[in-house]
Amino acid sequence: MSQTEAGNQRAAKTWRRIPDGIRVRLRENAQEGVIDGLTELVIGPARNPDGRTQYRVNFGHSDRMLVAEDALVIVIDEEGLVLMRKEKIDYRRLVTEQLRGGFSEDRFVPSA
């Protein structure tokens, strides 16, 4: 097994996925959408740390895109909690704590 493969296996074991329903923004063009799941049918070099998936991001209507984690930032509200669809504040706090444990502070941006 090569060092790259071993590194990918370690990353996959420690990787913390962004849950469905979390509002995210593309780093490149600041377009906002909602995580709508994962897909293993990926094309291109950009993949999540597990080495085999990309996020499906819903930008509204039927506009979806496959995006790797590195291309996303997580949108937070004025209290610093992640924005999610129809979730109670206690669950949002829990998810925020979990994501902050796995991502650097620059991966969280205030809502526009």
Order of alpha helices (4+ residues) and beta strands (2+ residues): alpha-beta-beta-beta-beta-beta-alpha-beta
